[in-house]
Amino acid sequence: MLEAFQAALDTPGLFWLFLTIGAAGLVRGFTGFGTAMIFVPVGAQFLPSADVVFLMVLMGVFSTITLFPQAWSKADRAEVGALSMAAAVTVPVGLWIMSQMDPLTLRWVAAGVIGVTLAAVISGWRWQGKLGWPGRFAIGGAAGIVGGMTGLTGPVIIVFYLANVRDVARVRANTIVFLAALDVVIAVNLIFGGMASLKAVILACLLGVPYVITTLTGKALFDPGLEKLYRFASYSVIGLAVVSSLPVFD
């Protein structure tokens, strides 16, 4: 236990991890998403891939405590349930892919996923048709694969929801509830698959302090009337995280 705690304190780039998770919590608090899109590109520079994924799951526990109760009452539970069931089936596939790929390749993949997501939402692309239950299962399944492979649980579902013209409060609630369910699924698979480390748990507890504080701050600042401002701020922080962490700058 003491050795694991010391190992967590000796984590390379610990200052940058603290700074990044603080920014991620602020964005997550007022948008309902963004933690992994901000943290993964930076965390992948200093931590093993499995630890990055596990850390994102554990961070999800902290954000769930602060955001889930209110979101649950506003979410479309039938839709979120379908998305979650599909993700539960595909998460093991994503984790297997992660275990087979080298860290540098995963960093490029993560940067690519975030970049495409960011481009899609900034461009204002909108889905004009109706997505039935097969489509919802496909979206949930894709989120499970990407989440298990990179720790990026949000991008697929973010594109799905932001591409639809819907009430921003409902979209935010659905996103929070789905990401909470996906975190549980990934955590179970990591633990039973022997990929969860004690160091990652301790590191998550350390990072959880600033994360909870900034998530609560972001939640307090949330105002549907300022949606454009929130999105601009979120996109800027996410873009900076991706660009600054590209392997070409190593």
Backbone torsions as a table, in degrees:
resi	resn	phi	psi	omega
1	MET	NA	-49.2	179.5
2	LEU	-63.7	-38.2	178.8
3	GLU	-64.6	-41.0	179.2
4	ALA	-66.1	-37.9	178.7
5	PHE	-65.4	-43.0	178.6
6	GLN	-65.2	-38.7	178.5
7	ALA	-62.7	-37.8	178.1
8	ALA	-65.4	-41.6	179.2
9	LEU	-67.4	-27.8	-179.3
10	ASP	-89.7	7.6	-179.3
11	THR	-58.1	127.6	178.0
12	PRO	-59.9	141.0	176.9
13	GLY	69.4	25.4	-175.7
14	LEU	-59.3	-38.0	178.7
15	PHE	-59.8	-45.6	-179.0
16	TRP	-67.5	-32.6	176.9
17	LEU	-66.1	-41.9	177.2
18	PHE	-63.0	-46.0	-178.9
19	LEU	-62.6	-42.8	-177.7
20	THR	-68.4	-42.9	-178.4
21	ILE	-68.3	-30.4	176.0
22	GLY	-64.4	-45.4	177.7
23	ALA	-64.3	-39.7	-179.5
24	ALA	-64.4	-39.3	178.6
25	GLY	-64.4	-40.0	178.7
26	LEU	-61.3	-46.3	179.4
27	VAL	-65.6	-42.9	179.9
28	ARG	-62.0	-36.8	-177.9
29	GLY	-63.4	-40.8	-177.1
30	PHE	-101.6	-2.5	175.5
31	THR	-119.0	-25.3	-176.5
32	GLY	92.7	-4.8	178.7
33	PHE	-148.2	177.9	172.3
34	GLY	112.3	-15.2	-176.7
35	THR	-56.6	-56.6	-176.8
36	ALA	-67.5	-36.1	-178.4
37	MET	-64.9	-26.8	177.8
38	ILE	-90.4	-43.1	-172.3
39	PHE	-80.9	-41.1	-173.9
40	VAL	-56.1	-47.6	-179.7
41	PRO	-59.0	-35.8	179.9
42	VAL	-80.1	-46.6	-179.7
43	GLY	-59.5	-34.9	-178.7
44	ALA	-66.2	-16.8	177.5
45	GLN	-76.6	-22.7	-172.3
46	PHE	-118.9	-16.8	-171.6
47	LEU	-125.6	154.4	173.6
48	PRO	-62.0	153.4	-176.1
49	SER	-57.3	-45.0	-178.8
50	ALA	-62.4	-37.4	178.7
51	ASP	-67.2	-37.1	178.5
52	VAL	-63.0	-45.9	-179.9
53	VAL	-63.3	-45.7	-178.8
54	PHE	-64.9	-39.5	177.8
55	LEU	-61.0	-41.2	179.7
56	MET	-64.6	-36.2	177.0
57	VAL	-65.4	-46.0	-179.1
58	LEU	-67.1	-36.4	174.8
59	MET	-62.7	-33.4	177.8
60	GLY	-62.4	-31.7	177.6
61	VAL	-63.4	-44.4	180.0
62	PHE	-63.5	-45.0	-178.8
63	SER	-69.6	-31.4	178.3
64	THR	-63.6	-41.2	179.5
65	ILE	-58.7	-38.6	-175.2
66	THR	-87.3	-27.7	-171.8
67	LEU	-112.7	-26.3	-169.8
68	PHE	-63.4	-46.6	-174.6
69	PRO	-53.9	-46.3	-179.2
70	GLN	-70.6	-38.3	-178.4
71	ALA	-66.9	-36.7	-177.6
72	TRP	-58.1	-37.2	-177.2
73	SER	-72.7	-19.4	-176.6
74	LYS	-107.0	-10.8	-173.4
75	ALA	-77.4	154.2	171.3
76	ASP	-84.7	95.7	-169.9
77	ARG	-68.4	-32.0	178.9
78	ALA	-65.9	-44.3	-179.9
79	GLU	-66.8	-46.1	179.6
80	VAL	-63.0	-35.7	178.2
81	GLY	-62.4	-42.3	179.0
82	ALA	-64.6	-44.0	178.2
83	LEU	-61.2	-41.7	-177.2
84	SER	-68.7	-39.8	178.9
85	MET	-62.9	-41.1	178.9
86	ALA	-65.8	-41.7	179.9
87	ALA	-63.6	-36.1	-179.4
88	ALA	-61.3	-30.4	-179.2
89	VAL	-76.8	-34.9	-171.7
90	THR	-98.1	-13.6	179.1
91	VAL	-54.3	-44.9	179.1
92	PRO	-58.3	-33.1	177.7
93	VAL	-64.3	-45.4	179.0
94	GLY	-62.7	-40.5	178.7
95	LEU	-66.5	-36.5	177.7
96	TRP	-64.8	-43.4	178.2
97	ILE	-60.8	-42.8	179.1
98	MET	-59.4	-40.5	-178.6
99	SER	-69.2	-20.1	-177.7
100	GLN	-94.8	-13.7	-174.8
101	MET	-101.5	149.4	177.5
102	ASP	-79.6	154.2	-174.8
103	PRO	-56.8	-37.8	-178.8
104	LEU	-64.1	-43.0	178.4
105	THR	-63.4	-40.5	179.1
106	LEU	-64.3	-35.1	177.0
107	ARG	-63.2	-41.5	177.7
108	TRP	-66.0	-41.2	178.9
109	VAL	-62.5	-45.9	180.0
110	ALA	-61.0	-44.6	179.0
111	ALA	-62.1	-39.3	179.1
112	GLY	-65.5	-44.1	179.4
113	VAL	-61.0	-45.7	-179.2
114	ILE	-66.8	-41.5	-179.9
115	GLY	-61.3	-44.4	178.9
116	VAL	-65.0	-42.0	178.6
117	THR	-60.8	-46.5	-178.7
118	LEU	-62.9	-43.0	179.5
119	ALA	-62.9	-39.7	-178.5
120	ALA	-64.5	-44.6	-176.8
121	VAL	-76.1	-34.5	179.2
122	ILE	-69.3	-36.0	-178.5
123	SER	-66.4	-16.8	-179.3
124	GLY	79.5	19.1	179.6
125	TRP	-59.3	136.9	-178.7
126	ARG	-131.0	137.2	175.7
127	TRP	-84.8	117.9	-174.4
128	GLN	-90.3	-18.6	-177.7
129	GLY	-89.2	-170.4	178.0
130	LYS	-109.3	132.8	-178.4
131	LEU	-100.7	112.8	-179.1
132	GLY	-79.5	-171.1	-178.5
133	TRP	-62.5	-38.3	176.5
134	PRO	-59.6	-39.1	178.2
135	GLY	-65.4	-39.2	178.4
136	ARG	-64.6	-40.7	177.6
137	PHE	-64.3	-37.1	179.2
138	ALA	-65.7	-42.7	178.9
139	ILE	-63.1	-45.9	178.8
140	GLY	-62.2	-40.6	179.1
141	GLY	-64.7	-41.8	178.1
142	ALA	-64.2	-39.5	178.4
143	ALA	-63.7	-36.6	178.6
144	GLY	-65.5	-41.6	179.8
145	ILE	-66.6	-50.3	-178.4
146	VAL	-64.6	-40.3	179.2
147	GLY	-64.4	-43.4	178.6
148	GLY	-67.9	-34.2	-176.0
149	MET	-77.4	-37.7	-171.8
150	THR	-124.8	-14.0	-173.0
151	GLY	87.8	-2.8	179.2
152	LEU	-86.6	84.0	-176.9
153	THR	-78.4	-20.2	-172.3
154	GLY	-90.3	-36.5	-169.4
155	PRO	-50.4	-47.8	-176.7
156	VAL	-61.7	-47.3	-177.6
157	ILE	-70.5	-30.7	178.0
158	ILE	-64.9	-47.1	178.3
159	VAL	-61.0	-41.3	179.7
160	PHE	-59.8	-48.6	-176.3
161	TYR	-76.9	-41.7	-179.1
162	LEU	-71.8	-18.0	177.4
163	ALA	-81.6	-6.7	178.6
164	ASN	-106.6	141.1	177.6
165	VAL	-81.7	99.4	-176.5
166	ARG	-138.9	168.9	176.2
167	ASP	-64.2	128.4	-174.1
168	VAL	-63.0	-35.7	-179.8
169	ALA	-66.2	-39.4	178.7
170	ARG	-68.4	-41.7	178.1
171	VAL	-60.7	-45.4	179.8
172	ARG	-61.1	-43.2	-179.5
173	ALA	-65.6	-46.3	178.9
174	ASN	-59.8	-42.3	-179.5
175	THR	-62.8	-45.5	-179.4
176	ILE	-61.6	-46.1	-177.5
177	VAL	-66.8	-42.6	-180.0
178	PHE	-64.9	-44.3	-179.4
179	LEU	-63.8	-33.7	176.7
180	ALA	-63.8	-44.8	179.7
181	ALA	-64.7	-41.0	-179.5
182	LEU	-66.2	-37.0	176.3
183	ASP	-59.5	-42.3	179.7
184	VAL	-62.9	-44.9	-179.1
185	VAL	-61.4	-46.6	-179.5
186	ILE	-65.3	-41.2	-179.8
187	ALA	-60.3	-45.1	179.7
188	VAL	-60.4	-44.3	-179.7
189	ASN	-66.4	-38.6	178.8
190	LEU	-67.1	-43.9	-178.7
191	ILE	-64.5	-49.9	-178.8
192	PHE	-74.2	-17.4	177.1
193	GLY	-90.1	1.2	177.5
194	GLY	72.9	20.8	-177.4
195	MET	-104.8	4.5	-178.7
196	ALA	-96.4	124.8	-178.2
197	SER	-105.8	150.3	177.5
198	LEU	-65.4	-34.3	178.0
199	LYS	-59.4	-42.3	-179.4
200	ALA	-65.2	-36.3	178.5
201	VAL	-64.0	-46.7	-179.3
202	ILE	-65.5	-42.3	178.5
203	LEU	-61.8	-38.6	178.2
204	ALA	-63.1	-39.7	178.7
205	CYS	-64.4	-39.4	178.4
206	LEU	-66.3	-46.2	-179.2
207	LEU	-72.2	-22.2	-177.4
208	GLY	-65.0	-26.5	-178.4
209	VAL	-63.8	-57.8	178.3
210	PRO	-66.4	-30.0	-178.5
211	TYR	-65.1	-45.6	179.2
212	VAL	-64.4	-42.4	-179.4
213	ILE	-60.9	-47.3	-177.4
214	THR	-74.7	-29.6	175.9
215	THR	-65.6	-43.8	177.3
216	LEU	-64.0	-36.3	177.2
217	THR	-64.6	-45.8	178.4
218	GLY	-63.2	-38.8	178.1
219	LYS	-62.1	-41.2	-179.6
220	ALA	-66.9	-29.5	-178.8
221	LEU	-83.2	-11.0	-174.6
222	PHE	-62.9	128.6	177.7
223	ASP	-148.0	113.6	-178.3
224	PRO	-52.6	-27.2	-179.5
225	GLY	-70.4	-15.7	-179.9
226	LEU	-107.4	27.4	-175.7
227	GLU	-54.6	-44.1	-177.7
228	LYS	-62.7	-39.8	178.7
229	LEU	-65.4	-43.2	179.6
230	TYR	-60.5	-45.6	-178.1
231	ARG	-64.6	-42.5	179.5
232	PHE	-60.5	-45.4	179.9
233	ALA	-63.6	-42.8	-179.1
234	SER	-64.1	-46.6	-178.8
235	TYR	-62.8	-37.2	-179.7
236	SER	-65.5	-45.2	-179.8
237	VAL	-65.9	-43.5	179.4
238	ILE	-62.6	-45.9	179.8
239	GLY	-61.0	-41.0	178.9
240	LEU	-64.0	-40.9	180.0
241	ALA	-62.9	-41.6	-178.4
242	VAL	-68.3	-51.3	-176.3
243	VAL	-61.8	-43.9	-176.4
244	SER	-68.9	-17.9	-175.2
245	SER	-107.0	3.7	-179.6
246	LEU	-59.5	138.1	-178.3
247	PRO	-56.4	-23.4	-178.9
248	VAL	-66.4	-17.7	-179.5
249	PHE	-94.7	3.7	-180.0
250	ASP	-66.3	NA	NA
